């Protein structure tokens, strides 16, 4: 008796369908928390906490500074700022000096550039790694932007 290849494929296909549940009663697997049948998709609980723990161990982060103290690369040249315990800020840049008060992430300051005196404000990003601001020079506002310089 010879069986053709098509017949063999057909028999294997029928056997596969029958073993996957087909028209037969679904098998059940008892579990303390869930009843699983042959027609039920099985999913695993996410492992987010394990991944988070691994990330904490392997990711290098740049510390967030809560104030603007340090060196800045700005549109007015390199600026060095010092912050005292009261939130008073003093700084030097190529054209002059600034003195001001930090409230939250906003620095309101006065500047001195030789005989030129005026006021300005910087608004720092939440991470205190950049700012945008203005400097009033005789009624004209000049944009003053800066980015924190990395310590070397």
Phi, psi and omega per residue, in radians:
X1 nan 2.185 3.127
X2 -1.846 2.371 3.090
X3 -1.971 2.294 -3.118
X4 -1.330 2.823 3.120
X5 -1.087 -0.637 3.126
X6 -1.102 -0.709 3.140
X7 -1.146 -0.697 3.136
X8 -1.121 -0.767 3.131
X9 -1.086 -0.736 3.138
X10 -1.078 -0.754 -3.140
X11 -1.143 -0.745 3.132
X12 -1.125 -0.721 3.122
X13 -1.085 -0.790 3.106
X14 -1.095 -0.709 3.134
X15 -1.141 -0.682 3.126
X16 -1.140 -0.791 3.123
X17 -1.067 -0.759 -3.124
X18 -1.124 -0.647 -3.106
X19 -1.333 -0.306 3.137
X20 -1.575 0.085 3.099
X21 2.114 -0.782 3.093
X22 0.628 -2.236 3.138
X23 -1.663 0.040 -3.094
X24 -1.400 2.950 3.113
X25 -1.157 2.408 3.120
X26 -1.198 2.473 3.067
X27 -1.398 2.591 3.080
X28 -2.055 2.569 3.071
X29 -2.102 2.111 -3.116
X30 -1.385 2.387 3.121
X31 -2.443 2.614 -3.133
X32 -1.061 -0.478 -3.044
X33 -2.024 -0.380 -3.026
X34 -2.547 2.424 3.013
X35 -1.595 2.211 -3.109
X36 -2.023 2.272 3.073
X37 -1.976 3.006 -3.134
X38 -1.099 -0.396 -3.134
X39 -1.639 -0.004 -3.076
X40 -1.639 2.314 3.069
X41 -1.297 2.380 -3.131
X42 -1.788 2.203 3.101
X43 -2.178 2.689 3.106
X44 -1.770 2.713 3.068
X45 -1.170 2.492 3.118
X46 -1.133 2.655 -3.114
X47 -1.931 0.727 -3.075
X48 -1.054 -0.740 -3.106
X49 -1.108 -0.671 3.114
X50 -1.130 -0.741 3.136
X51 -1.134 -0.744 3.130
X52 -1.047 -0.754 3.118
X53 -1.089 -0.704 3.121
X54 -1.140 -0.716 3.133
X55 -1.108 -0.729 3.125
X56 -1.013 -0.584 -3.113
X57 -1.403 -0.455 -2.998
X58 -1.932 -0.391 -3.067
X59 -1.432 2.257 3.051
X60 -1.564 2.267 -3.131
X61 -2.079 2.637 3.042
X62 -1.560 2.203 -3.102
X63 -1.083 2.456 3.083
X64 -1.452 2.268 3.118
X65 -1.674 2.328 -3.085
X66 -1.514 0.075 3.105
X67 -2.619 2.992 -3.056
X68 -1.532 0.170 -3.091
X69 -1.052 2.390 3.090
X70 2.320 -2.891 -3.122
X71 -1.687 2.430 -3.087
X72 -2.255 2.428 2.984
X73 -1.667 1.970 -3.023
X74 -2.200 2.978 3.085
X75 -1.191 -0.229 3.097
X76 -1.857 0.273 -3.117
X77 1.758 -3.050 -3.127
X78 -1.239 2.282 -3.119
X79 -2.081 2.280 3.047
X80 -1.968 2.169 -3.123
X81 -1.998 2.500 3.053
X82 -2.204 2.343 -3.136
X83 -2.049 2.237 3.089
X84 -1.586 3.099 -3.067
X85 -1.095 -0.376 -3.124
X86 -1.582 0.007 -3.117
X87 1.530 0.144 3.067
X88 -1.363 2.400 -3.058
X89 -2.083 2.362 3.049
X90 -2.268 2.506 -3.118
X91 -2.694 2.778 3.097
X92 -2.239 2.453 3.043
X93 -2.439 2.969 -3.005
X94 -0.954 -0.555 -3.084
X95 -1.640 -0.222 -3.095
X96 3.006 -2.599 -3.086
X97 -2.347 2.779 3.002
X98 -2.284 2.676 3.022
X99 -2.496 2.347 -3.107
X100 -2.863 -2.992 -3.122
X101 -2.220 2.332 3.129
X102 -1.680 2.159 3.056
X103 -2.196 1.929 -3.042
X104 1.129 -2.065 3.122
X105 -1.962 0.355 3.140
X106 -2.047 2.218 3.078
X107 -1.873 2.088 3.025
X108 -1.825 2.208 -3.015
X109 -2.438 2.835 2.912
X110 -1.924 2.616 3.125
X111 -2.214 2.780 3.076
X112 -2.378 2.116 3.074
X113 -2.185 1.502 -3.039
X114 1.145 -2.137 3.134
X115 -1.494 -0.086 -3.122
X116 -1.523 2.174 3.123
X117 -2.166 2.598 3.114
X118 -3.015 -2.943 -3.107
X119 -2.219 2.860 3.091
X120 -2.879 3.018 3.075
X121 -2.465 2.524 2.979
X122 -2.086 2.394 3.004
X123 -1.998 2.029 -3.089
X124 -1.539 2.539 2.980
X125 -1.116 2.828 -3.096
X126 -0.979 -0.566 -3.110
X127 -1.534 0.027 -3.125
X128 0.960 0.612 3.085
X129 -1.888 -0.062 3.057
X130 -2.755 2.811 3.088
X131 -2.582 2.794 2.930
X132 -2.227 2.566 -3.121
X133 -2.878 -3.125 3.098
X134 -2.358 2.684 3.096
X135 -2.254 2.150 -3.123
X136 -1.550 2.054 3.098
X137 -2.080 1.847 3.126
X138 0.903 0.767 3.095
X139 1.539 -0.067 3.109
X140 -1.917 2.250 3.131
X141 -1.575 2.238 3.060
X142 -1.902 2.356 3.136
X143 -1.265 2.396 3.121
X144 -2.331 1.874 3.125
X145 -1.943 2.679 3.126
X146 -2.674 2.719 3.054
X147 -2.296 2.415 3.127
X148 -1.093 2.368 3.087
X149 -1.548 2.405 3.108
X150 -1.297 2.386 3.103
X151 -1.192 2.460 -3.102
X152 -1.930 nan nan
